[in-house]
Amino acid sequence: MSIFFTATVIANFAVMGQEAPPAWVTYLPLLPLALLLFTGLYLFAVPYATKWRGARRSG
């Protein structure tokens, strides 16, 4: 996913060098960026959720 995001950003900069780039090109990197955000937040929260669940079961 990060390779796809990097490729879209590079393509965005390449197209921005032209005279009139289409509007959708500027929004193209937002989809992989949003997916990276949600998966990163999930991976960040997993250890805390398992710790909270373990404390709740033993308590």
C-alpha positions in Angstrom: 0.0 0.0 0.0 2.8 2.4 0.8 4.4 1.7 -2.6 1.1 2.5 -4.3 0.8 5.7 -2.3 4.3 6.8 -3.2 3.6 6.1 -6.9 0.5 8.2 -6.8 2.4 11.1 -5.2 5.1 10.9 -7.8 2.5 10.8 -10.6 0.8 13.8 -9.0 4.0 15.8 -9.1 4.7 14.7 -12.6 1.2 15.8 -13.8 1.3 19.1 -11.9 4.2 20.1 -14.1 1.9 20.2 -17.0 -0.3 23.2 -17.9 -3.8 22.1 -16.9 -3.9 18.9 -14.9 -7.2 17.3 -14.2 -8.7 17.8 -10.8 -9.0 14.1 -10.0 -5.2 13.7 -10.2 -4.8 15.9 -7.1 -7.2 13.6 -5.1 -5.7 10.3 -6.3 -3.2 9.9 -3.3 -6.0 10.3 -0.8 -7.4 6.8 -1.0 -4.2 4.9 -0.3 -3.4 7.6 2.4 -6.7 6.9 4.1 -6.1 3.2 4.0 -2.7 3.6 5.5 -4.2 5.8 8.2 -6.8 3.3 9.2 -4.5 0.3 9.1 -1.9 2.2 11.1 -4.4 3.3 13.7 -5.7 -0.3 14.0 -2.1 -1.6 14.5 -1.5 1.1 17.1 -4.7 0.2 19.0 -4.3 -3.6 19.0 -1.8 -3.9 21.9 -3.9 -1.6 24.1 -7.1 -3.5 23.3 -5.6 -6.8 24.1 -4.2 -5.4 27.4 -7.6 -3.9 28.2 -9.4 -7.2 27.5 -6.9 -9.2 29.5 -7.3 -6.9 32.5 -11.1 -7.1 32.2 -11.1 -10.9 32.2 -8.8 -11.3 35.2 -10.6 -8.6 37.2 
